[in-house]
């Protein structure tokens, strides 16, 4: 499986997570509006846990002592398309979404 459904349905937690090889950690995606901490926005999801597609893009910006770490990607049909504004080594590349280890 390439996505993991969040088991804890508390307010504010993402609905699904995926492992990002560029950041070497999980990223969460909200696909249910009433769970999203922002309430007014969430991502569309095709419902396929093996070849997921989310829209719009996901952009994770994390402050670091050196500035910001940016991971901006588009997930389509199980592929992660890393945008050119990423600050990691996968910027501009497309790779297959990895399997989540149980």
PyMOL CGO cylinders between C-alpha atoms (Angstrom):
from pymol import cmd
from pymol.cgo import CYLINDER

trace = [
    CYLINDER, 0.00, 0.00, 0.00, 1.28, 3.47, -0.85, 0.3, 1, 1, 1, 1, 1, 1,
    CYLINDER, 1.28, 3.47, -0.85, -1.03, 5.47, 1.44, 0.3, 1, 1, 1, 1, 1, 1,
    CYLINDER, -1.03, 5.47, 1.44, -2.01, 4.93, 5.02, 0.3, 1, 1, 1, 1, 1, 1,
    CYLINDER, -2.01, 4.93, 5.02, -5.44, 5.87, 6.30, 0.3, 1, 1, 1, 1, 1, 1,
    CYLINDER, -5.44, 5.87, 6.30, -5.24, 7.79, 9.56, 0.3, 1, 1, 1, 1, 1, 1,
    CYLINDER, -5.24, 7.79, 9.56, -6.81, 5.63, 12.25, 0.3, 1, 1, 1, 1, 1, 1,
    CYLINDER, -6.81, 5.63, 12.25, -7.42, 8.43, 14.72, 0.3, 1, 1, 1, 1, 1, 1,
    CYLINDER, -7.42, 8.43, 14.72, -10.31, 10.52, 13.39, 0.3, 1, 1, 1, 1, 1, 1,
    CYLINDER, -10.31, 10.52, 13.39, -9.78, 13.44, 15.76, 0.3, 1, 1, 1, 1, 1, 1,
    CYLINDER, -9.78, 13.44, 15.76, -10.21, 16.99, 14.53, 0.3, 1, 1, 1, 1, 1, 1,
    CYLINDER, -10.21, 16.99, 14.53, -7.17, 18.39, 12.75, 0.3, 1, 1, 1, 1, 1, 1,
    CYLINDER, -7.17, 18.39, 12.75, -5.40, 15.13, 11.85, 0.3, 1, 1, 1, 1, 1, 1,
    CYLINDER, -5.40, 15.13, 11.85, -4.92, 14.30, 8.16, 0.3, 1, 1, 1, 1, 1, 1,
    CYLINDER, -4.92, 14.30, 8.16, -7.09, 11.62, 6.55, 0.3, 1, 1, 1, 1, 1, 1,
    CYLINDER, -7.09, 11.62, 6.55, -4.22, 9.85, 4.78, 0.3, 1, 1, 1, 1, 1, 1,
    CYLINDER, -4.22, 9.85, 4.78, -0.42, 9.93, 4.92, 0.3, 1, 1, 1, 1, 1, 1,
    CYLINDER, -0.42, 9.93, 4.92, 2.33, 8.96, 2.51, 0.3, 1, 1, 1, 1, 1, 1,
    CYLINDER, 2.33, 8.96, 2.51, 6.08, 8.58, 2.90, 0.3, 1, 1, 1, 1, 1, 1,
    CYLINDER, 6.08, 8.58, 2.90, 8.07, 11.30, 1.13, 0.3, 1, 1, 1, 1, 1, 1,
    CYLINDER, 8.07, 11.30, 1.13, 11.53, 10.01, 0.13, 0.3, 1, 1, 1, 1, 1, 1,
    CYLINDER, 11.53, 10.01, 0.13, 12.81, 13.55, -0.37, 0.3, 1, 1, 1, 1, 1, 1,
    CYLINDER, 12.81, 13.55, -0.37, 12.00, 14.62, 3.19, 0.3, 1, 1, 1, 1, 1, 1,
    CYLINDER, 12.00, 14.62, 3.19, 12.42, 11.12, 4.65, 0.3, 1, 1, 1, 1, 1, 1,
    CYLINDER, 12.42, 11.12, 4.65, 9.18, 11.46, 6.62, 0.3, 1, 1, 1, 1, 1, 1,
    CYLINDER, 9.18, 11.46, 6.62, 5.42, 11.17, 6.26, 0.3, 1, 1, 1, 1, 1, 1,
    CYLINDER, 5.42, 11.17, 6.26, 3.25, 13.93, 4.84, 0.3, 1, 1, 1, 1, 1, 1,
    CYLINDER, 3.25, 13.93, 4.84, -0.45, 14.16, 5.61, 0.3, 1, 1, 1, 1, 1, 1,
    CYLINDER, -0.45, 14.16, 5.61, -3.33, 15.04, 3.30, 0.3, 1, 1, 1, 1, 1, 1,
    CYLINDER, -3.33, 15.04, 3.30, -6.81, 16.20, 4.30, 0.3, 1, 1, 1, 1, 1, 1,
    CYLINDER, -6.81, 16.20, 4.30, -9.54, 14.97, 1.98, 0.3, 1, 1, 1, 1, 1, 1,
    CYLINDER, -9.54, 14.97, 1.98, -12.49, 15.47, 4.35, 0.3, 1, 1, 1, 1, 1, 1,
    CYLINDER, -12.49, 15.47, 4.35, -13.40, 19.16, 4.79, 0.3, 1, 1, 1, 1, 1, 1,
    CYLINDER, -13.40, 19.16, 4.79, -14.85, 18.82, 8.29, 0.3, 1, 1, 1, 1, 1, 1,
    CYLINDER, -14.85, 18.82, 8.29, -11.57, 17.35, 9.60, 0.3, 1, 1, 1, 1, 1, 1,
    CYLINDER, -11.57, 17.35, 9.60, -9.31, 19.95, 8.06, 0.3, 1, 1, 1, 1, 1, 1,
    CYLINDER, -9.31, 19.95, 8.06, -8.06, 22.49, 10.59, 0.3, 1, 1, 1, 1, 1, 1,
    CYLINDER, -8.06, 22.49, 10.59, -8.57, 25.22, 7.97, 0.3, 1, 1, 1, 1, 1, 1,
    CYLINDER, -8.57, 25.22, 7.97, -12.16, 24.05, 7.33, 0.3, 1, 1, 1, 1, 1, 1,
    CYLINDER, -12.16, 24.05, 7.33, -12.51, 25.79, 3.98, 0.3, 1, 1, 1, 1, 1, 1,
    CYLINDER, -12.51, 25.79, 3.98, -9.99, 23.78, 2.00, 0.3, 1, 1, 1, 1, 1, 1,
    CYLINDER, -9.99, 23.78, 2.00, -8.95, 20.22, 1.42, 0.3, 1, 1, 1, 1, 1, 1,
    CYLINDER, -8.95, 20.22, 1.42, -7.57, 18.14, -1.42, 0.3, 1, 1, 1, 1, 1, 1,
    CYLINDER, -7.57, 18.14, -1.42, -9.48, 16.05, -3.89, 0.3, 1, 1, 1, 1, 1, 1,
    CYLINDER, -9.48, 16.05, -3.89, -8.51, 12.36, -3.85, 0.3, 1, 1, 1, 1, 1, 1,
    CYLINDER, -8.51, 12.36, -3.85, -9.30, 9.65, -6.38, 0.3, 1, 1, 1, 1, 1, 1,
    CYLINDER, -9.30, 9.65, -6.38, -9.72, 7.07, -3.57, 0.3, 1, 1, 1, 1, 1, 1,
    CYLINDER, -9.72, 7.07, -3.57, -7.03, 4.76, -4.96, 0.3, 1, 1, 1, 1, 1, 1,
    CYLINDER, -7.03, 4.76, -4.96, -4.55, 3.79, -2.23, 0.3, 1, 1, 1, 1, 1, 1,
    CYLINDER, -4.55, 3.79, -2.23, -2.17, 2.15, -4.73, 0.3, 1, 1, 1, 1, 1, 1,
    CYLINDER, -2.17, 2.15, -4.73, -2.14, 4.86, -7.43, 0.3, 1, 1, 1, 1, 1, 1,
    CYLINDER, -2.14, 4.86, -7.43, -3.39, 7.97, -5.66, 0.3, 1, 1, 1, 1, 1, 1,
    CYLINDER, -3.39, 7.97, -5.66, -4.05, 11.33, -7.26, 0.3, 1, 1, 1, 1, 1, 1,
    CYLINDER, -4.05, 11.33, -7.26, -4.45, 14.49, -5.18, 0.3, 1, 1, 1, 1, 1, 1,
    CYLINDER, -4.45, 14.49, -5.18, -5.29, 17.99, -6.33, 0.3, 1, 1, 1, 1, 1, 1,
    CYLINDER, -5.29, 17.99, -6.33, -4.16, 20.66, -6.01, 0.3, 1, 1, 1, 1, 1, 1,
    CYLINDER, -4.16, 20.66, -6.01, -0.44, 20.34, -5.29, 0.3, 1, 1, 1, 1, 1, 1,
    CYLINDER, -0.44, 20.34, -5.29, 0.90, 19.84, -1.76, 0.3, 1, 1, 1, 1, 1, 1,
    CYLINDER, 0.90, 19.84, -1.76, 3.42, 22.35, -0.45, 0.3, 1, 1, 1, 1, 1, 1,
    CYLINDER, 3.42, 22.35, -0.45, 5.10, 21.75, 2.90, 0.3, 1, 1, 1, 1, 1, 1,
    CYLINDER, 5.10, 21.75, 2.90, 7.28, 24.59, 4.17, 0.3, 1, 1, 1, 1, 1, 1,
    CYLINDER, 7.28, 24.59, 4.17, 9.28, 23.94, 7.32, 0.3, 1, 1, 1, 1, 1, 1,
    CYLINDER, 9.28, 23.94, 7.32, 11.48, 26.54, 9.04, 0.3, 1, 1, 1, 1, 1, 1,
    CYLINDER, 11.48, 26.54, 9.04, 15.09, 25.52, 9.59, 0.3, 1, 1, 1, 1, 1, 1,
    CYLINDER, 15.09, 25.52, 9.59, 18.07, 27.34, 11.11, 0.3, 1, 1, 1, 1, 1, 1,
    CYLINDER, 18.07, 27.34, 11.11, 19.28, 27.98, 7.53, 0.3, 1, 1, 1, 1, 1, 1,
    CYLINDER, 19.28, 27.98, 7.53, 15.95, 29.31, 6.21, 0.3, 1, 1, 1, 1, 1, 1,
    CYLINDER, 15.95, 29.31, 6.21, 13.16, 27.05, 4.95, 0.3, 1, 1, 1, 1, 1, 1,
    CYLINDER, 13.16, 27.05, 4.95, 12.87, 23.48, 3.72, 0.3, 1, 1, 1, 1, 1, 1,
    CYLINDER, 12.87, 23.48, 3.72, 10.30, 23.37, 0.92, 0.3, 1, 1, 1, 1, 1, 1,
    CYLINDER, 10.30, 23.37, 0.92, 8.69, 20.24, -0.48, 0.3, 1, 1, 1, 1, 1, 1,
    CYLINDER, 8.69, 20.24, -0.48, 6.23, 21.10, -3.23, 0.3, 1, 1, 1, 1, 1, 1,
    CYLINDER, 6.23, 21.10, -3.23, 4.77, 18.17, -5.12, 0.3, 1, 1, 1, 1, 1, 1,
    CYLINDER, 4.77, 18.17, -5.12, 1.94, 16.94, -7.28, 0.3, 1, 1, 1, 1, 1, 1,
    CYLINDER, 1.94, 16.94, -7.28, 0.84, 13.33, -6.81, 0.3, 1, 1, 1, 1, 1, 1,
    CYLINDER, 0.84, 13.33, -6.81, -0.78, 11.84, -9.91, 0.3, 1, 1, 1, 1, 1, 1,
    CYLINDER, -0.78, 11.84, -9.91, -1.55, 8.18, -10.55, 0.3, 1, 1, 1, 1, 1, 1,
    CYLINDER, -1.55, 8.18, -10.55, 0.94, 7.02, -7.88, 0.3, 1, 1, 1, 1, 1, 1,
    CYLINDER, 0.94, 7.02, -7.88, 3.80, 9.26, -9.06, 0.3, 1, 1, 1, 1, 1, 1,
    CYLINDER, 3.80, 9.26, -9.06, 5.28, 12.15, -7.09, 0.3, 1, 1, 1, 1, 1, 1,
    CYLINDER, 5.28, 12.15, -7.09, 6.18, 15.07, -9.34, 0.3, 1, 1, 1, 1, 1, 1,
    CYLINDER, 6.18, 15.07, -9.34, 8.49, 17.33, -7.31, 0.3, 1, 1, 1, 1, 1, 1,
    CYLINDER, 8.49, 17.33, -7.31, 8.21, 20.96, -8.37, 0.3, 1, 1, 1, 1, 1, 1,
    CYLINDER, 8.21, 20.96, -8.37, 11.28, 23.06, -9.16, 0.3, 1, 1, 1, 1, 1, 1,
    CYLINDER, 11.28, 23.06, -9.16, 10.83, 25.25, -6.06, 0.3, 1, 1, 1, 1, 1, 1,
    CYLINDER, 10.83, 25.25, -6.06, 11.69, 22.33, -3.76, 0.3, 1, 1, 1, 1, 1, 1,
    CYLINDER, 11.69, 22.33, -3.76, 14.83, 22.83, -1.70, 0.3, 1, 1, 1, 1, 1, 1,
    CYLINDER, 14.83, 22.83, -1.70, 15.77, 19.14, -1.65, 0.3, 1, 1, 1, 1, 1, 1,
    CYLINDER, 15.77, 19.14, -1.65, 17.64, 16.85, -4.05, 0.3, 1, 1, 1, 1, 1, 1,
    CYLINDER, 17.64, 16.85, -4.05, 14.47, 15.62, -5.80, 0.3, 1, 1, 1, 1, 1, 1,
    CYLINDER, 14.47, 15.62, -5.80, 13.49, 19.08, -7.14, 0.3, 1, 1, 1, 1, 1, 1,
    CYLINDER, 13.49, 19.08, -7.14, 12.26, 18.80, -10.73, 0.3, 1, 1, 1, 1, 1, 1,
    CYLINDER, 12.26, 18.80, -10.73, 12.13, 14.98, -10.64, 0.3, 1, 1, 1, 1, 1, 1,
    CYLINDER, 12.13, 14.98, -10.64, 9.29, 12.47, -10.83, 0.3, 1, 1, 1, 1, 1, 1,
    CYLINDER, 9.29, 12.47, -10.83, 9.47, 9.23, -8.85, 0.3, 1, 1, 1, 1, 1, 1,
    CYLINDER, 9.47, 9.23, -8.85, 7.09, 6.45, -7.91, 0.3, 1, 1, 1, 1, 1, 1,
    CYLINDER, 7.09, 6.45, -7.91, 5.36, 6.84, -4.57, 0.3, 1, 1, 1, 1, 1, 1,
    CYLINDER, 5.36, 6.84, -4.57, 7.04, 4.25, -2.30, 0.3, 1, 1, 1, 1, 1, 1,
    CYLINDER, 7.04, 4.25, -2.30, 5.26, 1.46, -0.49, 0.3, 1, 1, 1, 1, 1, 1,
    CYLINDER, 5.26, 1.46, -0.49, 4.56, 2.07, 3.19, 0.3, 1, 1, 1, 1, 1, 1,
    CYLINDER, 4.56, 2.07, 3.19, 6.25, -0.56, 5.32, 0.3, 1, 1, 1, 1, 1, 1,
    CYLINDER, 6.25, -0.56, 5.32, 3.98, -2.25, 7.84, 0.3, 1, 1, 1, 1, 1, 1,
]
cmd.load_cgo(trace, "trace")
